[in-house]
Every structure is written in structure tokens, then in C-alpha cells.
């Protein structure tokens, strides 16, 4: 290493387990991070600061004010800008020895190999179940290591999937949860989260990645670490790598892993907040909510509430005598509901509140 690099990384190369040899492995490594929200942005910054040589960022989203409480490397003056460009700029400012690249397009089955084929280690920092299963199945079939992280309320989950072992490969996501749930599973934006648990799991992912690349310590293979922030308890769920690779290949061939959150929405089915407010003031619009949390406090009266998982277009029919506005928190579930209503009642005048109540 050059003297400049030696000085930057001296605190970790002093550790005999890592040393200069481990640091050289980090500098020569390539890692892809899918999702640059609370998990991905934190993991990316810590990996960059540790000297991971090439970090590829993938996220299609822009920075929102509601992100800032847990996505702490973004700032108020960056609201509305792409997360990947902001994060890449931050990494370049703190770590001159790291090459950072990025994509502002969502990961999809038809593009995943082009995006990830050059990266032997991939961090799953998404909050999308279809994307998590897509990443898992792709990594199994392409023999890549997946460093997994996820959150649910006060619980965080971390694991290293598909790690090379003497017997082949370690367990993957389908060894824990064989089938992708068909019902809607709420994410942090819908059920909330405290920000420390986000940082804790992101740092676990960073830690596992550094150990994996440098060849030190013992990784979270064949297990999922479950951490609860309310009582600081940790539990390791043991996994048996027995889900057949041949079955994953069959699933991969027929599954599209579609995530409605990544869908390009038809502007003809959307209404922005200002126009929405005008029609509310005129009293010309009925309101349907598809928010699952019954305790949610709305800034206006709701004519009908229905959860996304139990949506029934027939129950909406009485509201279609007037224009219908459909609302949810981020504008994803509401857009899906609008499409179902239009399919059942093609002549209905119905709109999804653009960007949801978070931006109302």
C-alpha cells in the first residue's frame, strides 16, 4: 500500500487479524449494493470508508423528507434528488481510493445479470419481497454471495446466503422461507421503525462483508441473526441448505418477480396534491383509503377504508357515482387499487393520489 493509504486505514490494518494483506483484499474487491435507503446508504458509506475498492449502487428512488430520520447520509437540501447520485458523491468525498458506480433503474429480471454479473458479493438492502427473492435466486444460480438484511418494526435480520463451503454452498433465503408470501407484507414506510435498528442491521451487513472479503472471523452462514431493539435480544435461526437448486432454476424461469413499487405509473390515472385538494374543496370527489393501519390519522374525511390485501372492487361501486380519489401512504397501493377498479369498471373516473399522503 502507498503511505497515503496506510495512513487512512491504519486503525484497521493495526488489527493482526486484518493487517495489510486483508486491506489489500478489500481494495481489490467489488461489491454491489441493491437499495440505497436506510440499510444500503449506511452499508455503502462504511464499506467505502473501510476501503472496499469498487462499490456499485443500485436504487431508482429520490430522497424524500421522510427518509432523513433513518437515512442519515442524505440532507434536506438534497430532497428530490436521486439517492444514488447523492450517495456516490458522499463516498467520493470521504474515500478517494474507492471507485463508485451507480444505476438509477430498478433491478428487474430482464436486467439483473447485466447489472450484477461483475460483482461476486451483493448486498440486499431492499424493502421489496419480490426483489429479495429475485436477488436470492439469481445469486444461487450464478454462485454469488448475498449479504442479506431486512427490517420489521423493532426486529432486524442479517445473514450471509450462498457462501462457498466444503460441501458446496451455504443456505439461502428459500431454506428459511421457501415460498414468497402472496399477501402484502408492509414495509417500514407503512408500519414505522426506529432509526437505530436500521443502522444496526446495516452495520451488521457491512461487518459481514468486510469479514467475507478479507477472510477473517466467522460469517453468518447457515443462519439468520434476528435482533430485537426493544430488549437487545439476539437469536440465531439455524438453517439447513436443502432447498434444491434445480427447483430454484425452475422458479426463476417462470417467475417475473414483479414489484408494483417499481412500476412506471400511467399519468392518466394519477392526480397531484394541489388538484386533489381543489376537488375536495368542491366536494366533487369521494375518497377510498387502502392503508392497512386503522389508526392512521387522515387530513380529510374518508368515505371507505379497505386494506390492500383484502381489496374488493365490488365494494367500491357505490362511490363511483362521483369521481373517486384513492389514497395510501406512498401512492403504490393506491395505484394498484385504481388499476383493479378500472378493470372492473372501465368507465369509472378514478385517480390515485400521486406520491401518496407522505407528500400531501
C-alpha positions as a Markdown table, in Angstrom:
| # | Residue | x | y | z |
|---|---|---|---|---|
| 1 | Unk | 0.0 | 0.0 | 0.0 |
| 2 | Unk | 1.1 | 3.6 | -0.6 |
| 3 | Unk | 1.8 | 5.7 | 2.5 |
| 4 | Unk | -1.4 | 7.7 | 1.9 |
| 5 | Unk | -3.4 | 4.5 | 2.0 |
| 6 | Unk | -1.5 | 3.3 | 5.0 |
| 7 | Unk | -2.4 | 6.4 | 7.0 |
| 8 | Unk | -6.1 | 6.3 | 6.0 |
| 9 | Unk | -6.6 | 2.6 | 7.0 |
| 10 | Unk | -4.1 | 2.4 | 9.9 |
| 11 | Unk | -6.7 | 1.9 | 12.6 |
| 12 | Unk | -7.9 | -1.3 | 11.0 |
| 13 | Unk | -4.6 | -2.6 | 9.5 |
| 14 | Unk | -3.2 | -2.5 | 13.0 |
| 15 | Unk | -5.5 | -5.3 | 13.8 |
| 16 | Unk | -3.5 | -8.5 | 13.4 |
| 17 | Unk | -6.5 | -10.4 | 12.0 |
| 18 | Unk | -6.8 | -7.9 | 9.1 |
| 19 | Unk | -3.3 | -6.4 | 8.6 |
| 20 | Unk | -2.0 | -5.1 | 5.3 |
| 21 | Unk | -2.9 | -8.3 | 3.5 |
| 22 | Unk | -6.5 | -8.1 | 4.5 |
| 23 | Unk | -6.6 | -4.4 | 3.4 |
| 24 | Unk | -5.3 | -5.3 | 0.0 |
| 25 | Unk | -8.1 | -7.8 | -0.4 |
| 26 | Unk | -10.6 | -5.1 | 0.4 |
| 27 | Unk | -9.1 | -2.6 | -2.0 |
| 28 | Unk | -9.2 | -5.3 | -4.8 |
| 29 | Unk | -12.8 | -6.2 | -4.1 |
| 30 | Unk | -16.0 | -5.4 | -6.0 |
| 31 | Unk | -19.4 | -5.2 | -4.2 |
| 32 | Unk | -22.9 | -4.3 | -5.4 |
| 33 | Unk | -25.4 | -2.7 | -3.1 |
| 34 | Unk | -29.1 | -3.0 | -4.1 |
| 35 | Unk | -31.2 | -0.4 | -2.4 |
| 36 | Unk | -29.8 | 2.8 | -1.1 |
| 37 | Unk | -32.2 | 3.6 | 1.7 |
| 38 | Unk | -31.5 | 3.2 | 5.4 |
| 39 | Unk | -29.7 | -0.1 | 5.0 |
| 40 | Unk | -27.9 | 0.5 | 1.8 |
| 41 | Unk | -26.7 | 4.1 | 2.3 |
| 42 | Unk | -25.2 | 3.2 | 5.7 |
| 43 | Unk | -23.6 | 0.0 | 4.5 |
| 44 | Unk | -22.2 | 1.8 | 1.4 |
| 45 | Unk | -20.6 | 4.5 | 3.5 |
| 46 | Unk | -19.0 | 2.1 | 6.0 |
| 47 | Unk | -17.7 | -0.2 | 3.2 |
| 48 | Unk | -16.3 | 2.8 | 1.3 |
| 49 | Unk | -14.6 | 4.1 | 4.5 |
| 50 | Unk | -13.1 | 0.6 | 5.1 |
| 51 | Unk | -11.5 | 0.6 | 1.6 |
| 52 | Unk | -13.7 | -1.7 | -0.5 |
| 53 | Unk | -12.3 | -1.0 | -3.9 |
| 54 | Unk | -15.3 | -0.8 | -6.1 |
| 55 | Unk | -18.9 | -0.2 | -4.9 |
| 56 | Unk | -21.8 | -0.3 | -7.4 |
| 57 | Unk | -25.0 | 1.4 | -6.1 |
| 58 | Unk | -28.5 | 0.5 | -7.4 |
| 59 | Unk | -31.6 | 2.5 | -6.5 |
| 60 | Unk | -34.3 | 4.1 | -8.6 |
| 61 | Unk | -35.7 | 6.3 | -5.8 |
| 62 | Unk | -35.3 | 10.0 | -4.9 |
| 63 | Unk | -34.6 | 11.5 | -1.5 |
| 64 | Unk | -37.8 | 12.3 | 0.5 |
| 65 | Unk | -38.0 | 14.3 | 3.7 |
| 66 | Unk | -39.5 | 11.3 | 5.5 |
| 67 | Unk | -36.3 | 9.3 | 4.6 |
| 68 | Unk | -34.0 | 11.6 | 6.6 |
| 69 | Unk | -34.7 | 10.3 | 10.1 |
| 70 | Unk | -33.0 | 6.9 | 9.2 |
| 71 | Unk | -31.1 | 7.6 | 6.0 |
| 72 | Unk | -28.7 | 9.9 | 7.8 |
| 73 | Unk | -26.2 | 10.5 | 5.0 |
| 74 | Unk | -28.8 | 12.5 | 3.0 |
| 75 | Unk | -29.6 | 16.1 | 3.8 |
| 76 | Unk | -32.6 | 18.4 | 3.5 |
| 77 | Unk | -31.2 | 20.4 | 0.6 |
| 78 | Unk | -30.9 | 17.1 | -1.4 |
| 79 | Unk | -34.7 | 16.3 | -1.2 |
| 80 | Unk | -35.9 | 15.4 | -4.6 |
| 81 | Unk | -32.5 | 14.3 | -6.0 |
| 82 | Unk | -31.7 | 10.7 | -6.8 |
| 83 | Unk | -30.3 | 8.7 | -3.9 |
| 84 | Unk | -27.5 | 7.1 | -5.9 |
| 85 | Unk | -26.0 | 10.3 | -7.1 |
| 86 | Unk | -26.0 | 11.8 | -3.6 |
| 87 | Unk | -24.5 | 8.7 | -2.1 |
| 88 | Unk | -21.9 | 8.4 | -4.8 |
| 89 | Unk | -20.9 | 12.0 | -4.2 |
| 90 | Unk | -20.6 | 11.4 | -0.5 |
| 91 | Unk | -18.5 | 8.3 | -1.0 |
| 92 | Unk | -16.1 | 10.1 | -3.4 |
| 93 | Unk | -15.6 | 12.9 | -0.8 |
| 94 | Unk | -14.7 | 10.5 | 2.0 |
| 95 | Unk | -12.8 | 7.7 | 0.2 |
| 96 | Unk | -10.5 | 8.6 | -2.7 |
| 97 | Unk | -9.3 | 5.1 | -3.1 |
| 98 | Unk | -12.8 | 3.7 | -3.9 |
| 99 | Unk | -14.3 | 3.6 | -7.3 |
| 100 | Unk | -18.1 | 4.1 | -7.1 |
| 101 | Unk | -20.6 | 3.5 | -9.9 |
| 102 | Unk | -24.4 | 3.5 | -9.9 |
| 103 | Unk | -27.6 | 2.8 | -11.7 |
| 104 | Unk | -30.8 | 4.7 | -11.1 |
| 105 | Unk | -33.0 | 2.0 | -12.6 |
| 106 | Unk | -34.8 | -0.7 | -10.5 |
| 107 | Unk | -33.5 | -4.2 | -10.5 |
| 108 | Unk | -35.6 | -6.4 | -12.7 |
| 109 | Unk | -35.3 | -9.9 | -14.0 |
| 110 | Unk | -34.5 | -8.8 | -17.5 |
| 111 | Unk | -31.7 | -6.5 | -16.4 |
| 112 | Unk | -30.3 | -8.2 | -13.3 |
| 113 | Unk | -27.5 | -10.1 | -15.0 |
| 114 | Unk | -26.2 | -7.0 | -16.9 |
| 115 | Unk | -26.2 | -5.1 | -13.6 |
| 116 | Unk | -24.6 | -7.7 | -11.3 |
| 117 | Unk | -22.6 | -10.1 | -13.4 |
| 118 | Unk | -19.3 | -8.4 | -12.4 |
| 119 | Unk | -19.9 | -8.4 | -8.7 |
| 120 | Unk | -19.2 | -11.6 | -6.6 |
| 121 | Unk | -20.7 | -10.1 | -3.5 |
| 122 | Unk | -24.1 | -8.4 | -3.4 |
| 123 | Unk | -25.8 | -6.7 | -0.5 |
| 124 | Unk | -29.6 | -7.0 | -0.4 |
| 125 | Unk | -30.6 | -3.7 | 1.2 |
| 126 | Unk | -34.1 | -3.6 | -0.3 |
| 127 | Unk | -37.5 | -3.5 | 1.3 |
| 128 | Unk | -39.2 | -5.3 | -1.6 |
| 129 | Unk | -40.1 | -9.0 | -1.2 |
| 130 | Unk | -40.1 | -9.8 | -4.9 |
| 131 | Unk | -36.7 | -8.1 | -5.3 |
| 132 | Unk | -35.3 | -10.1 | -2.3 |
| 133 | Unk | -36.4 | -13.4 | -3.9 |
| 134 | Unk | -35.1 | -12.2 | -7.3 |
| 135 | Unk | -31.7 | -11.4 | -5.8 |
| 136 | Unk | -31.6 | -14.7 | -3.8 |
| 137 | Unk | -32.5 | -16.9 | -6.8 |
| 138 | Unk | -30.1 | -15.1 | -9.1 |
| 139 | Unk | -27.2 | -15.4 | -6.6 |
| 140 | Unk | -27.9 | -19.1 | -6.2 |
| 141 | Unk | -27.9 | -19.7 | -9.9 |
| 142 | Unk | -24.8 | -17.5 | -10.6 |
| 143 | Unk | -22.8 | -18.7 | -7.5 |
| 144 | Unk | -22.7 | -15.2 | -5.9 |
| 145 | Unk | -22.7 | -14.4 | -2.2 |
| 146 | Unk | -25.7 | -12.5 | -0.9 |
| 147 | Unk | -25.4 | -10.4 | 2.3 |
| 148 | Unk | -28.9 | -10.1 | 3.4 |
| 149 | Unk | -30.6 | -7.5 | 5.6 |
| 150 | Unk | -34.2 | -6.7 | 6.4 |
| 151 | Unk | -36.4 | -5.0 | 9.0 |
| 152 | Unk | -39.8 | -5.4 | 10.6 |
| 153 | Unk | -40.9 | -2.9 | 13.2 |
| 154 | Unk | -38.4 | -3.4 | 16.1 |
| 155 | Unk | -36.7 | -6.5 | 14.6 |
| 156 | Unk | -33.8 | -6.7 | 12.3 |
| 157 | Unk | -32.5 | -9.6 | 10.3 |
| 158 | Unk | -29.0 | -10.3 | 8.9 |
| 159 | Unk | -27.5 | -13.3 | 7.1 |
| 160 | Unk | -24.9 | -14.4 | 4.6 |
| 161 | Unk | -26.5 | -16.6 | 1.9 |
| 162 | Unk | -24.9 | -18.9 | -0.6 |
| 163 | Unk | -21.4 | -18.8 | 0.8 |
| 164 | Unk | -19.0 | -21.3 | -0.7 |
| 165 | Unk | -18.4 | -24.2 | 1.7 |
| 166 | Unk | -16.6 | -27.6 | 1.6 |
| 167 | Unk | -20.0 | -29.2 | 0.8 |
| 168 | Unk | -21.0 | -26.7 | -1.9 |
| 169 | Unk | -22.9 | -23.6 | -0.9 |
| 170 | Unk | -24.5 | -22.5 | 2.4 |
| 171 | Unk | -28.2 | -21.9 | 2.9 |
| 172 | Unk | -30.1 | -19.3 | 1.0 |
| 173 | Unk | -33.4 | -17.4 | 1.6 |
| 174 | Unk | -35.5 | -20.2 | 0.4 |
| 175 | Unk | -34.1 | -22.5 | 3.0 |
| 176 | Unk | -35.7 | -20.2 | 5.6 |
| 177 | Unk | -38.8 | -19.1 | 3.7 |
| 178 | Unk | -39.3 | -21.5 | 0.7 |
| 179 | Unk | -42.2 | -19.5 | -0.9 |
| 180 | Unk | -42.6 | -15.8 | -1.4 |
| 181 | Unk | -45.6 | -14.6 | 0.5 |
| 182 | Unk | -48.5 | -13.8 | -1.8 |
| 183 | Unk | -50.2 | -11.4 | 0.6 |
| 184 | Unk | -49.0 | -7.9 | 1.1 |
| 185 | Unk | -46.2 | -7.5 | 3.7 |
| 186 | Unk | -45.9 | -3.9 | 5.0 |
| 187 | Unk | -42.6 | -2.2 | 4.9 |
| 188 | Unk | -41.0 | 0.5 | 7.1 |
| 189 | Unk | -42.9 | 3.3 | 5.4 |
| 190 | Unk | -46.2 | 1.6 | 6.3 |
| 191 | Unk | -45.6 | 0.3 | 9.8 |
| 192 | Unk | -42.8 | 2.6 | 11.0 |
| 193 | Unk | -39.4 | 2.0 | 12.5 |
| 194 | Unk | -37.0 | 3.5 | 15.0 |
| 195 | Unk | -33.8 | 4.6 | 13.2 |
| 196 | Unk | -31.2 | 2.8 | 15.4 |
| 197 | Unk | -32.4 | -0.6 | 14.3 |
| 198 | Unk | -31.8 | 0.4 | 10.7 |
| 199 | Unk | -28.2 | 1.4 | 11.4 |
| 200 | Unk | -27.6 | -1.7 | 13.5 |
| 201 | Unk | -28.6 | -4.1 | 10.7 |
| 202 | Unk | -26.7 | -2.0 | 8.0 |
| 203 | Unk | -23.6 | -2.2 | 10.1 |
| 204 | Unk | -24.0 | -6.0 | 10.6 |
| 205 | Unk | -24.2 | -6.2 | 6.8 |
| 206 | Unk | -21.0 | -4.1 | 6.5 |
| 207 | Unk | -19.3 | -6.2 | 9.1 |
| 208 | Unk | -20.2 | -9.5 | 7.4 |
| 209 | Unk | -19.0 | -8.1 | 4.0 |
| 210 | Unk | -15.6 | -7.0 | 5.4 |
| 211 | Unk | -15.0 | -10.3 | 7.1 |
| 212 | Unk | -16.1 | -12.2 | 4.0 |
| 213 | Unk | -13.7 | -10.3 | 1.7 |
| 214 | Unk | -10.7 | -10.2 | 4.0 |
| 215 | Unk | -11.1 | -13.8 | 5.1 |
| 216 | Unk | -11.3 | -13.1 | 8.8 |
| 217 | Unk | -13.8 | -14.1 | 11.5 |
| 218 | Unk | -16.8 | -16.4 | 11.2 |
| 219 | Unk | -19.6 | -15.4 | 9.0 |
| 220 | Unk | -23.4 | -15.7 | 9.4 |
| 221 | Unk | -23.7 | -18.7 | 7.1 |
| 222 | Unk | -26.5 | -21.3 | 7.5 |
| 223 | Unk | -28.3 | -19.0 | 10.0 |
| 224 | Unk | -30.2 | -15.8 | 10.2 |
| 225 | Unk | -29.4 | -13.4 | 13.1 |
| 226 | Unk | -32.5 | -11.8 | 14.5 |
| 227 | Unk | -32.0 | -8.7 | 16.6 |
| 228 | Unk | -34.8 | -7.1 | 18.7 |
| 229 | Unk | -34.2 | -3.4 | 19.5 |
| 230 | Unk | -36.7 | -3.3 | 22.4 |
| 231 | Unk | -34.8 | -5.7 | 24.7 |
| 232 | Unk | -31.5 | -6.0 | 22.9 |
| 233 | Unk | -32.0 | -9.7 | 22.4 |
| 234 | Unk | -30.4 | -11.7 | 19.7 |
| 235 | Unk | -31.5 | -15.1 | 18.3 |
| 236 | Unk | -29.8 | -17.1 | 15.6 |
| 237 | Unk | -32.2 | -19.1 | 13.4 |
| 238 | Unk | -30.3 | -22.2 | 12.2 |
| 239 | Unk | -30.8 | -23.1 | 8.5 |
| 240 | Unk | -30.3 | -26.3 | 6.6 |
| 241 | Unk | -29.2 | -25.9 | 3.0 |
| 242 | Unk | -31.6 | -28.3 | 1.4 |
| 243 | Unk | -33.8 | -26.3 | -1.0 |
| 244 | Unk | -33.0 | -27.9 | -4.4 |
| 245 | Unk | -31.1 | -25.7 | -6.8 |
| 246 | Unk | -33.0 | -27.3 | -9.6 |
| 247 | Unk | -36.2 | -26.1 | -8.1 |
| 248 | Unk | -34.9 | -22.6 | -7.8 |
| 249 | Unk | -33.9 | -22.8 | -11.5 |
| 250 | Unk | -37.5 | -23.8 | -12.4 |
| 251 | Unk | -38.9 | -21.0 | -10.3 |
| 252 | Unk | -36.5 | -18.5 | -11.9 |
| 253 | Unk | -37.5 | -19.5 | -15.4 |
| 254 | Unk | -41.2 | -18.8 | -14.8 |
| 255 | Unk | -41.4 | -16.2 | -12.1 |
| 256 | Unk | -41.3 | -12.5 | -13.1 |
| 257 | Unk | -40.6 | -11.1 | -9.6 |
| 258 | Unk | -42.8 | -8.1 | -10.3 |
| 259 | Unk | -42.8 | -5.4 | -7.7 |
| 260 | Unk | -45.6 | -2.8 | -8.1 |
| 261 | Unk | -43.5 | -0.3 | -6.2 |
| 262 | Unk | -41.1 | -0.3 | -9.2 |
| 263 | Unk | -43.8 | 0.1 | -11.8 |
| 264 | Unk | -44.0 | 3.2 | -14.1 |
| 265 | Unk | -47.4 | 4.7 | -13.3 |
| 266 | Unk | -49.8 | 5.9 | -16.0 |
| 267 | Unk | -50.2 | 9.7 | -15.5 |
| 268 | Unk | -53.8 | 9.5 | -16.7 |
| 269 | Unk | -54.6 | 7.5 | -13.5 |
| 270 | Unk | -52.8 | 10.0 | -11.2 |
| 271 | Unk | -53.9 | 13.2 | -9.5 |
| 272 | Unk | -51.4 | 15.6 | -7.9 |
| 273 | Unk | -51.9 | 17.0 | -4.4 |
| 274 | Unk | -52.9 | 20.5 | -5.5 |
| 275 | Unk | -55.6 | 19.3 | -7.8 |
| 276 | Unk | -56.7 | 16.7 | -5.3 |
| 277 | Unk | -57.2 | 19.5 | -2.7 |
| 278 | Unk | -59.3 | 21.6 | -5.2 |
| 279 | Unk | -61.7 | 18.8 | -5.9 |
| 280 | Unk | -62.0 | 18.0 | -2.2 |
| 281 | Unk | -62.9 | 21.7 | -1.5 |
| 282 | Unk | -65.6 | 21.5 | -4.3 |
| 283 | Unk | -67.0 | 18.3 | -2.7 |
| 284 | Unk | -66.8 | 16.5 | -6.1 |
| 285 | Unk | -64.7 | 13.6 | -5.0 |
| 286 | Unk | -65.2 | 10.5 | -2.9 |
| 287 | Unk | -62.2 | 9.1 | -1.1 |
| 288 | Unk | -61.1 | 5.5 | -0.7 |
| 289 | Unk | -58.2 | 4.6 | 1.6 |
| 290 | Unk | -56.1 | 1.4 | 1.1 |
| 291 | Unk | -54.0 | 1.9 | 4.1 |
| 292 | Unk | -53.7 | -1.2 | 6.3 |
| 293 | Unk | -53.2 | 0.7 | 9.6 |
| 294 | Unk | -56.6 | 1.5 | 11.0 |
| 295 | Unk | -55.1 | 4.0 | 13.4 |
| 296 | Unk | -53.7 | 6.2 | 10.6 |
| 297 | Unk | -54.8 | 9.9 | 11.0 |
| 298 | Unk | -56.0 | 11.4 | 7.8 |
| 299 | Unk | -56.1 | 15.2 | 6.9 |
| 300 | Unk | -59.6 | 14.8 | 5.4 |
| 301 | Unk | -62.7 | 12.6 | 5.7 |
| 302 | Unk | -62.6 | 9.1 | 4.2 |
| 303 | Unk | -65.6 | 7.5 | 2.6 |
| 304 | Unk | -64.4 | 3.9 | 2.6 |
| 305 | Unk | -61.4 | 2.1 | 4.1 |
| 306 | Unk | -60.0 | -1.1 | 2.8 |
| 307 | Unk | -56.7 | -2.9 | 3.2 |
| 308 | Unk | -54.7 | -3.7 | 0.1 |
| 309 | Unk | -54.7 | -7.5 | 0.9 |
| 310 | Unk | -58.5 | -7.6 | 1.2 |
| 311 | Unk | -59.3 | -5.2 | -1.7 |
| 312 | Unk | -62.7 | -5.9 | -3.3 |
| 313 | Unk | -63.6 | -3.7 | -6.3 |
| 314 | Unk | -67.3 | -4.5 | -5.9 |
| 315 | Unk | -67.4 | -2.7 | -2.6 |
| 316 | Unk | -66.2 | 0.4 | -4.3 |
| 317 | Unk | -69.1 | 0.6 | -6.8 |
| 318 | Unk | -71.4 | 2.9 | -4.7 |
| 319 | Unk | -68.6 | 5.5 | -4.6 |
| 320 | Unk | -68.3 | 5.6 | -8.4 |
| 321 | Unk | -71.3 | 7.9 | -8.9 |
| 322 | Unk | -68.7 | 10.7 | -8.4 |
| 323 | Unk | -65.0 | 11.0 | -9.1 |
| 324 | Unk | -63.1 | 8.7 | -6.8 |
| 325 | Unk | -59.7 | 9.5 | -5.3 |
| 326 | Unk | -57.7 | 6.6 | -3.9 |
| 327 | Unk | -55.1 | 7.2 | -1.3 |
| 328 | Unk | -52.3 | 5.4 | 0.6 |
| 329 | Unk | -49.1 | 6.5 | 2.2 |
| 330 | Unk | -46.7 | 6.3 | -0.8 |
| 331 | Unk | -49.0 | 6.1 | -3.8 |
| 332 | Unk | -48.2 | 2.5 | -4.6 |
| 333 | Unk | -51.1 | 0.5 | -3.1 |
| 334 | Unk | -53.5 | 3.2 | -4.2 |
| 335 | Unk | -52.3 | 3.0 | -7.8 |
| 336 | Unk | -52.7 | -0.8 | -7.7 |
| 337 | Unk | -56.2 | -0.4 | -6.4 |
| 338 | Unk | -57.1 | 2.1 | -9.2 |
| 339 | Unk | -56.0 | -0.4 | -11.8 |
| 340 | Unk | -58.3 | -3.0 | -10.3 |
| 341 | Unk | -61.2 | -0.6 | -10.2 |
| 342 | Unk | -60.6 | 0.4 | -13.8 |
| 343 | Unk | -60.5 | -3.2 | -14.8 |
| 344 | Unk | -63.9 | -3.9 | -13.1 |
| 345 | Unk | -65.4 | -0.5 | -14.1 |
| 346 | Unk | -63.7 | 0.8 | -17.2 |
| 347 | Unk | -65.8 | 4.0 | -17.4 |
| 348 | Unk | -65.2 | 5.0 | -13.8 |
| 349 | Unk | -63.4 | 8.3 | -13.1 |
| 350 | Unk | -60.8 | 7.3 | -10.6 |
| 351 | Unk | -57.4 | 8.6 | -9.6 |
| 352 | Unk | -54.5 | 7.6 | -7.3 |
| 353 | Unk | -53.0 | 10.4 | -5.2 |
| 354 | Unk | -49.6 | 10.9 | -6.8 |
| 355 | Unk | -46.7 | 10.1 | -4.3 |
| 356 | Unk | -49.3 | 9.4 | -1.6 |
| 357 | Unk | -50.1 | 11.0 | 1.7 |
| 358 | Unk | -46.4 | 11.3 | 2.6 |
| 359 | Unk | -46.1 | 14.2 | 0.1 |
| 360 | Unk | -49.6 | 15.6 | 0.6 |
